[in-house]
Amino acid sequence: MTLIKRFFAPFAALLALAAPAAARVPQARPALWEVSDADTTVYLFGTIHLLPPNYQWRTPKFDAALANSQELVVETIVDLQHPDEILAAKRDLGYSAGLPPIEQRVPPAKRALLRSVIAKTGVPEQYFTSMETWLAAFELLGVRFQEMGLKGEQGPEQALRTEFQGAKKPIGQLETNAEQLGFFDRLPEKAQRLLLEGAIDGPKSMDDDFAKMVSSWSRGDVKAIAISFNRDLSSSPELMNSLIKQRNANWSRWIEDRMTKPGSVFVAVGAGHLAGPSSLISLLQRDGYKVRRIQ
């Protein structure tokens, strides 16, 4: 269930995970597009929310686009220094009374695995029973990220935010924390349980999936990214509609509105949102915008 890592990873920075020793990696060249008219430029960068330490993903073309941008816009801003907003969103959306025991929300064959992951949190199992299934998946995924040695601050979004903050350039978001978590909260219970199963996958399975995901992203292989997302989401049209199609439609409207204002903006969203027939790229092209790939 690679998809669980793709969608919950933006919040992994809150989990204070440990990082392994740095490994030597090749220079990445992730995909980057430009939409422009006479007085407006919108750069579209497909990110990966978590990366190994010291991963080399900046290029001269990327840095030129960044230098030309007056504003950064990301999916949502997770403020590590002031986490009140996301904690409030989780509290308001993620807990309900009368929920079935958490172990009953996974198939019998996976209950022992679920208990073992819960045990690693040091939190009583009953605490997870009070959570909506999507939030339980989110919390348990932190254990798996820790086992993989991944840290949220290693991802491109945090690096971009740090750079724009240092340059005193504005940073915006396409969704608030509550709006983003709301997409999970509105999922049918069946889809939420698929997320929970994905969150407790063994670290070896996650390591293999993550390596493939990073490889496709680093090559800027949009076709491979699209195939991967379609495969991951094929078992749940609800997940595809809620987490990809609806959000892409919202974001394309935001970009089209932004094109009516002068200036340059750098938009960084998960790479899966820029790949495939329902992507931001496809929606903008459908509406008559010329989208040029520059990396």
Phi, psi and omega in degrees: 000068180303329185302328182299323179289324184296318190267331179267347184303328180303336183263000183295338179300336180282352189268357176052058184274157179271152180247145179279176175297145184294140176248151179284127183229155179288163177291124179273152175224071182294158186292143179215132181238167178223133172241125185213158169222202188299325185227011182223139173227128174241118174270139179241114183243127177271114184264170166236129195287338178228143177220155172297159180299147174060026179288132184267105183233355178277142179226164177303319179295319178297312182296326178294317178296320180294317180296330181278352185267134180268347184209146174251137174230127180242174180301304178207152181261116173261109185272107183294329182280332181226077186279012185303321184297312182287326177296321177294320179296318178295319180295317184286327186259334196261003183232140178213154175273155173076019180281152177292155177309144185300327182293336180282356183263006172233157178301151180309323182294343182252006184290323178296319178297317178301313181299322181293324178289318177300318181301327181290341179282338184076011182253136180302146182301326182299331179299322180285333178295331179283352182269146164302152186299321181297322181287323175300319177298316180301312182294319182287334177298331178303325177298316182292320176299321180297318179295331179275351178072033183257145179233139181299327183287353176279345183285160182300324184302315182294320178297319179294316179298318179298319181293316180290324176298317179296326179273001181057038174261146183293150178232126180241175180222149178278335180218145170286167176303316181294321179295318181294313179294334179298330178297323177288319183297330181273357179294145172302152183302324179301317180291323178297324180289329173297321177297318180297317177299318179295327183291335182259007175309148180296153182299329179295315177299317180293320178302314181296314180297318182295320179299318179294320180297314180296321181298313179298317181296316185293332177276352187066032184275085185295324179297315180295322178297316180297316179299318181296315180295317179298320179294314183297326186260000185296333182279352183216092175303330179297319178295316180300315183292315185284316188269340180244296191296312182297316183291319177299321178297317177298316184289325179295323176296321178298315181295318180296324175293321180295332179293346178275357182245144181287160176115181182235135181225143181252114182255121181242114179226166180306139186303330180295337178283350181247020182226139174096176187292339179258014186286165173302321180300312182295320180294320179293318178296321178301325182271011172094007179274141176271116181251119185250126175280126181250353171206000000 
